[in-house]
């Protein structure tokens, strides 16, 4: 039987591999110029998505943990604080595609939120941990260096590979994504196997109820956002809601592997929250897909307003029945 230390190495190894490969794959499929144009065209949505993900949702999470979730263990609260400050679901473009939403908009919001997470998480997480009175401490540098090394650097390398070897990018991207998903599945399965007793132990503490509230808080905040901005394009609405609904598993894995590796309940809480969140959002995406129109969706104008479509020109009328047409060359 594999001992506890070897099992932890497997869990952490597959977690780091997922983050590195997923970040590298994100860089491979990032059209930087088009992404910047999309962000500027929908700057209001991007700004409000940042406000919701780094002000509204963290305040709701921390407020819930300080008031309602008194029975939740302190280490679990730390895991939820990590989740509250980790915005930008890595699979948001795939979920947007599943929901027949705007994939480019989802990718743009994902990149904006990931960059903001790298900045905000090391600065704000120590304050959030102190607020829930967990008795755990971590410096800003302890939180920042895993993000820079295993998340930011692979994205930059992927973007460089896309520029230098564009002909190899499509085939490599497919393999990178498949291996990354496999690593994530292995990480989750090994985590559940090794810490199964802790998963059972936290069942009656309100941890699962708090994890279930997470995606609904994100979906509700996304719905309020697109409603307040009067976004009429359904594809952009669902792209914003999907990207906001689930937290970013990549920085959460790095936090549980490096600064909080000695606290297994942090790992348990992050695994529970992500598993429940992904399932809930996939169900919503399937419902949106079923309700989406079957025809192709036209491009959207800035700020989510539908683009004005030029009506098709009617074909020229043919000869009337019974009329005589003159052949060319004949009088």
Helices and strands as residue ranges (DSSP letters): H 4-28, H 32-41, H 43-51, I 52-56, H 57-67, H 74-84, H 92-98, H 103-131, H 140-147, I 148-152, H 153-164, H 166-194, H 196-201, G 203-205, H 207-228, H 234-245, H 249-257, H 264-291, G 302-304
